[in-house]
């Protein structure tokens, strides 16, 4: 019986290690815009998909919008 419990625990540990990593956040991509642009490019090409694509896209669009606004205001 003890061997069965140990096998079950080892199996659960192995399965949890195989889970997909959590997608990087919008804030992460805002701090790493070059990486965000690479992810968006991969997503557009169809190499990636999911929450990470949308998070990277939001970060890139926000940065580009902020840059346009600053140019409009004459700051850059």
N, CA, C and O atoms as a GROMACS GRO file, in nm:
protein
  304
    1UNK      N    1   0.082  -0.119   0.000
    1UNK     CA    2   0.000   0.000   0.000
    1UNK      C    3   0.087   0.126   0.000
    1UNK      O    4   0.054   0.225  -0.066
    2UNK      N    5   0.196   0.122   0.073
    2UNK     CA    6   0.285   0.237   0.079
    2UNK      C    7   0.348   0.260  -0.058
    2UNK      O    8   0.364   0.375  -0.100
    3UNK      N    9   0.383   0.155  -0.129
    3UNK     CA   10   0.442   0.169  -0.261
    3UNK      C   11   0.344   0.235  -0.358
    3UNK      O   12   0.384   0.314  -0.443
    4UNK      N   13   0.216   0.202  -0.346
    4UNK     CA   14   0.114   0.262  -0.432
    4UNK      C   15   0.104   0.412  -0.405
    4UNK      O   16   0.092   0.491  -0.499
    5UNK      N   17   0.108   0.452  -0.278
    5UNK     CA   18   0.101   0.594  -0.244
    5UNK      C   19   0.222   0.668  -0.298
    5UNK      O   20   0.209   0.779  -0.350
    6UNK      N   21   0.338   0.608  -0.286
    6UNK     CA   22   0.459   0.672  -0.337
    6UNK      C   23   0.454   0.685  -0.488
    6UNK      O   24   0.498   0.787  -0.544
    7UNK      N   25   0.401   0.583  -0.556
    7UNK     CA   26   0.388   0.587  -0.702
    7UNK      C   27   0.291   0.697  -0.742
    7UNK      O   28   0.315   0.771  -0.838
    8UNK      N   29   0.180   0.708  -0.669
    8UNK     CA   30   0.081   0.812  -0.699
    8UNK      C   31   0.141   0.951  -0.680
    8UNK      O   32   0.119   1.039  -0.762
    9UNK      N   33   0.215   0.971  -0.573
    9UNK     CA   34   0.277   1.101  -0.546
    9UNK      C   35   0.381   1.134  -0.653
    9UNK      O   36   0.388   1.247  -0.700
   10UNK      N   37   0.461   1.036  -0.690
   10UNK     CA   38   0.562   1.058  -0.795
   10UNK      C   39   0.497   1.090  -0.928
   10UNK      O   40   0.546   1.173  -1.003
   11UNK      N   41   0.384   1.023  -0.958
   11UNK     CA   42   0.313   1.048  -1.084
   11UNK      C   43   0.258   1.190  -1.087
   11UNK      O   44   0.270   1.259  -1.188
   12UNK      N   45   0.198   1.233  -0.977
   12UNK     CA   46   0.145   1.369  -0.972
   12UNK      C   47   0.255   1.473  -0.984
   12UNK      O   48   0.237   1.575  -1.051
   13UNK      N   49   0.367   1.450  -0.922
   13UNK     CA   50   0.479   1.543  -0.932
   13UNK      C   51   0.530   1.552  -1.075
   13UNK      O   52   0.563   1.660  -1.123
   14UNK      N   53   0.535   1.440  -1.142
   14UNK     CA   54   0.581   1.437  -1.281
   14UNK      C   55   0.484   1.510  -1.372
   14UNK      O   56   0.526   1.587  -1.459
   15UNK      N   57   0.354   1.488  -1.353
   15UNK     CA   58   0.254   1.553  -1.436
   15UNK      C   59   0.250   1.704  -1.413
   15UNK      O   60   0.233   1.780  -1.508
   16UNK      N   61   0.266   1.746  -1.290
   16UNK     CA   62   0.264   1.890  -1.263
   16UNK      C   63   0.388   1.958  -1.322
   16UNK      O   64   0.382   2.076  -1.355
   17UNK      N   65   0.497   1.887  -1.333
   17UNK     CA   66   0.618   1.944  -1.393
   17UNK      C   67   0.602   1.961  -1.544
   17UNK      O   68   0.674   2.042  -1.604
   18UNK      N   69   0.511   1.888  -1.604
   18UNK     CA   70   0.490   1.896  -1.749
   18UNK      C   71   0.391   2.005  -1.788
   18UNK      O   72   0.371   2.029  -1.907
   19UNK      N   73   0.330   2.070  -1.693
   19UNK     CA   74   0.232   2.174  -1.723
   19UNK      C   75   0.299   2.290  -1.795
   19UNK      O   76   0.417   2.320  -1.774
   20UNK      N   77   0.221   2.355  -1.882
   20UNK     CA   78   0.274   2.469  -1.956
   20UNK      C   79   0.306   2.583  -1.860
   20UNK      O   80   0.234   2.603  -1.762
   21UNK      N   81   0.411   2.657  -1.888
   21UNK     CA   82   0.443   2.772  -1.802
   21UNK      C   83   0.339   2.882  -1.820
   21UNK      O   84   0.274   2.892  -1.924
   22UNK      N   85   0.323   2.961  -1.718
   22UNK     CA   86   0.229   3.073  -1.722
   22UNK      C   87   0.275   3.174  -1.828
   22UNK      O   88   0.394   3.202  -1.838
   23UNK      N   89   0.181   3.228  -1.906
   23UNK     CA   90   0.222   3.327  -2.007
   23UNK      C   91   0.277   3.453  -1.941
   23UNK      O   92   0.233   3.493  -1.833
   24UNK      N   93   0.375   3.513  -2.008
   24UNK     CA   94   0.433   3.637  -1.955
   24UNK      C   95   0.328   3.748  -1.961
   24UNK      O   96   0.245   3.750  -2.052
   25UNK      N   97   0.333   3.838  -1.866
   25UNK     CA   98   0.231   3.942  -1.853
   25UNK      C   99   0.257   4.061  -1.946
   25UNK      O  100   0.364   4.075  -2.005
   26UNK      N  101   0.155   4.145  -1.956
   26UNK     CA  102   0.168   4.269  -2.033
   26UNK      C  103   0.279   4.355  -1.973
   26UNK      O  104   0.357   4.416  -2.045
   27UNK      N  105   0.285   4.360  -1.840
   27UNK     CA  106   0.387   4.441  -1.773
   27UNK      C  107   0.527   4.390  -1.807
   27UNK      O  108   0.620   4.470  -1.826
   28UNK      N  109   0.543   4.259  -1.815
   28UNK     CA  110   0.674   4.203  -1.853
   28UNK      C  111   0.710   4.251  -1.993
   28UNK      O  112   0.823   4.296  -2.016
   29UNK      N  113   0.617   4.242  -2.085
   29UNK     CA  114   0.646   4.282  -2.222
   29UNK      C  115   0.664   4.433  -2.236
   29UNK      O  116   0.740   4.478  -2.322
   30UNK      N  117   0.597   4.512  -2.152
   30UNK     CA  118   0.619   4.656  -2.155
   30UNK      C  119   0.763   4.690  -2.114
   30UNK      O  120   0.822   4.786  -2.164
   31UNK      N  121   0.817   4.611  -2.025
   31UNK     CA  122   0.955   4.631  -1.981
   31UNK      C  123   1.056   4.571  -2.078
   31UNK      O  124   1.175   4.605  -2.072
   32UNK      N  125   1.012   4.483  -2.167
   32UNK     CA  126   1.099   4.414  -2.264
   32UNK      C  127   1.037   4.423  -2.403
   32UNK      O  128   0.993   4.323  -2.459
   33UNK      N  129   1.035   4.544  -2.458
   33UNK     CA  130   0.964   4.568  -2.584
   33UNK      C  131   1.025   4.493  -2.702
   33UNK      O  132   0.951   4.449  -2.790
   34UNK      N  133   1.156   4.477  -2.706
   34UNK     CA  134   1.216   4.402  -2.816
   34UNK      C  135   1.167   4.258  -2.817
   34UNK      O  136   1.136   4.202  -2.922
   35UNK      N  137   1.160   4.199  -2.701
   35UNK     CA  138   1.110   4.062  -2.690
   35UNK      C  139   0.961   4.057  -2.727
   35UNK      O  140   0.916   3.962  -2.792
   36UNK      N  141   0.886   4.159  -2.687
   36UNK     CA  142   0.744   4.165  -2.722
   36UNK      C  143   0.726   4.172  -2.873
   36UNK      O  144   0.639   4.106  -2.929
   37UNK      N  145   0.809   4.251  -2.937
   37UNK     CA  146   0.798   4.261  -3.085
   37UNK      C  147   0.833   4.128  -3.151
   37UNK      O  148   0.771   4.091  -3.251
   38UNK      N  149   0.931   4.056  -3.096
   38UNK     CA  150   0.964   3.923  -3.150
   38UNK      C  151   0.849   3.825  -3.132
   38UNK      O  152   0.821   3.745  -3.222
   39UNK      N  153   0.783   3.831  -3.018
   39UNK     CA  154   0.670   3.742  -2.993
   39UNK      C  155   0.555   3.776  -3.088
   39UNK      O  156   0.493   3.686  -3.145
   40UNK      N  157   0.527   3.904  -3.106
   40UNK     CA  158   0.420   3.945  -3.198
   40UNK      C  159   0.451   3.897  -3.339
   40UNK      O  160   0.362   3.850  -3.410
   41UNK      N  161   0.577   3.908  -3.380
   41UNK     CA  162   0.617   3.861  -3.512
   41UNK      C  163   0.597   3.710  -3.524
   41UNK      O  164   0.549   3.662  -3.628
   42UNK      N  165   0.632   3.635  -3.422
   42UNK     CA  166   0.612   3.490  -3.423
   42UNK      C  167   0.464   3.454  -3.427
   42UNK      O  168   0.423   3.359  -3.494
   43UNK      N  169   0.385   3.531  -3.355
   43UNK     CA  170   0.240   3.506  -3.354
   43UNK      C  171   0.178   3.536  -3.490
   43UNK      O  172   0.091   3.462  -3.537
   44UNK      N  173   0.222   3.643  -3.552
   44UNK     CA  174   0.172   3.679  -3.684
   44UNK      C  175   0.209   3.573  -3.786
   44UNK      O  176   0.131   3.545  -3.878
   45UNK      N  177   0.327   3.515  -3.772
   45UNK     CA  178   0.372   3.410  -3.864
   45UNK      C  179   0.303   3.276  -3.836
   45UNK      O  180   0.312   3.183  -3.916
   46UNK      N  181   0.234   3.266  -3.721
   46UNK     CA  182   0.165   3.142  -3.686
   46UNK      C  183   0.249   3.045  -3.606
   46UNK      O  184   0.207   2.932  -3.583
   47UNK      N  185   0.367   3.087  -3.564
   47UNK     CA  186   0.455   3.000  -3.486
   47UNK      C  187   0.413   2.991  -3.340
   47UNK      O  188   0.446   2.894  -3.272
   48UNK      N  189   0.341   3.091  -3.291
   48UNK     CA  190   0.295   3.095  -3.152
   48UNK      C  191   0.149   3.137  -3.151
   48UNK      O  192   0.098   3.194  -3.247
   49UNK      N  193   0.083   3.106  -3.039
   49UNK     CA  194  -0.053   3.156  -3.020
   49UNK      C  195  -0.087   3.148  -2.872
   49UNK      O  196  -0.017   3.083  -2.794
   50UNK      N  197  -0.193   3.214  -2.834
   50UNK     CA  198  -0.237   3.209  -2.695
   50UNK      C  199  -0.227   3.343  -2.625
   50UNK      O  200  -0.214   3.448  -2.687
   51UNK      N  201  -0.233   3.336  -2.491
   51UNK     CA  202  -0.234   3.457  -2.410
   51UNK      C  203  -0.106   3.538  -2.424
   51UNK      O  204  -0.109   3.661  -2.416
   52UNK      N  205   0.004   3.470  -2.444
   52UNK     CA  206   0.130   3.542  -2.457
   52UNK      C  207   0.128   3.631  -2.581
   52UNK      O  208   0.184   3.741  -2.580
   53UNK      N  209   0.065   3.585  -2.688
   53UNK     CA  210   0.054   3.667  -2.810
   53UNK      C  211  -0.026   3.794  -2.781
   53UNK      O  212   0.015   3.904  -2.819
   54UNK      N  213  -0.140   3.778  -2.715
   54UNK     CA  214  -0.222   3.897  -2.688
   54UNK      C  215  -0.154   3.990  -2.589
   54UNK      O  216  -0.164   4.112  -2.603
   55UNK      N  217  -0.085   3.936  -2.489
   55UNK     CA  218  -0.014   4.022  -2.393
   55UNK      C  219   0.097   4.101  -2.461
   55UNK      O  220   0.114   4.220  -2.435
   56UNK      N  221   0.173   4.036  -2.548
   56UNK     CA  222   0.280   4.105  -2.620
   56UNK      C  223   0.223   4.210  -2.713
   56UNK      O  224   0.278   4.320  -2.724
   57UNK      N  225   0.113   4.177  -2.779
   57UNK     CA  226   0.051   4.271  -2.872
   57UNK      C  227   0.001   4.395  -2.798
   57UNK      O  228   0.018   4.506  -2.848
   58UNK      N  229  -0.061   4.377  -2.682
   58UNK     CA  230  -0.108   4.491  -2.604
   58UNK      C  231   0.010   4.580  -2.563
   58UNK      O  232   0.001   4.702  -2.571
   59UNK      N  233   0.119   4.520  -2.521
   59UNK     CA  234   0.236   4.598  -2.479
   59UNK      C  235   0.294   4.678  -2.596
   59UNK      O  236   0.328   4.795  -2.579
   60UNK      N  237   0.304   4.617  -2.713
   60UNK     CA  238   0.359   4.686  -2.830
   60UNK      C  239   0.266   4.798  -2.874
   60UNK      O  240   0.312   4.909  -2.902
   61UNK      N  241   0.136   4.771  -2.880
   61UNK     CA  242   0.041   4.874  -2.921
   61UNK      C  243   0.039   4.991  -2.823
   61UNK      O  244   0.030   5.106  -2.864
   62UNK      N  245   0.048   4.961  -2.694
   62UNK     CA  246   0.050   5.067  -2.593
   62UNK      C  247   0.175   5.153  -2.607
   62UNK      O  248   0.167   5.276  -2.602
   63UNK      N  249   0.289   5.090  -2.625
   63UNK     CA  250   0.415   5.165  -2.641
   63UNK      C  251   0.411   5.252  -2.767
   63UNK      O  252   0.454   5.367  -2.765
   64UNK      N  253   0.360   5.196  -2.876
   64UNK     CA  254   0.352   5.272  -3.001
   64UNK      C  255   0.253   5.388  -2.988
   64UNK      O  256   0.278   5.497  -3.039
   65UNK      N  257   0.142   5.365  -2.919
   65UNK     CA  258   0.044   5.472  -2.896
   65UNK      C  259   0.102   5.583  -2.810
   65UNK      O  260   0.080   5.701  -2.837
   66UNK      N  261   0.175   5.546  -2.707
   66UNK     CA  262   0.239   5.646  -2.622
   66UNK      C  263   0.342   5.726  -2.700
   66UNK      O  264   0.352   5.848  -2.682
   67UNK      N  265   0.418   5.660  -2.786
   67UNK     CA  266   0.518   5.730  -2.867
   67UNK      C  267   0.451   5.828  -2.963
   67UNK      O  268   0.498   5.940  -2.982
   68UNK      N  269   0.340   5.785  -3.025
   68UNK     CA  270   0.267   5.875  -3.116
   68UNK      C  271   0.214   5.997  -3.040
   68UNK      O  272   0.222   6.109  -3.089
   69UNK      N  273   0.161   5.974  -2.921
   69UNK     CA  274   0.107   6.084  -2.840
   69UNK      C  275   0.217   6.182  -2.802
   69UNK      O  276   0.196   6.304  -2.806
   70UNK      N  277   0.332   6.131  -2.764
   70UNK     CA  278   0.444   6.218  -2.728
   70UNK      C  279   0.491   6.299  -2.849
   70UNK      O  280   0.525   6.417  -2.836
   71UNK      N  281   0.494   6.237  -2.966
   71UNK     CA  282   0.530   6.312  -3.088
   71UNK      C  283   0.427   6.420  -3.118
   71UNK      O  284   0.462   6.531  -3.158
   72UNK      N  285   0.299   6.388  -3.098
   72UNK     CA  286   0.191   6.482  -3.121
   72UNK      C  287   0.206   6.604  -3.028
   72UNK      O  288   0.184   6.718  -3.069
   73UNK      N  289   0.243   6.577  -2.904
   73UNK     CA  290   0.260   6.685  -2.807
   73UNK      C  291   0.391   6.759  -2.828
   73UNK      O  292   0.414   6.862  -2.764
   74UNK      N  293   0.476   6.709  -2.916
   74UNK     CA  294   0.603   6.776  -2.945
   74UNK      C  295   0.712   6.743  -2.845
   74UNK      O  296   0.811   6.815  -2.835
   75UNK      N  297   0.696   6.635  -2.772
   75UNK     CA  298   0.795   6.597  -2.672
   75UNK      C  299   0.912   6.521  -2.731
   75UNK      O  300   1.021   6.522  -2.674
   76UNK      N  301   0.892   6.454  -2.844
   76UNK     CA  302   1.001   6.376  -2.903
   76UNK      C  303   1.010   6.402  -3.051
   76UNK      O  304   1.096   6.346  -3.118
   0.00000   0.00000   0.00000
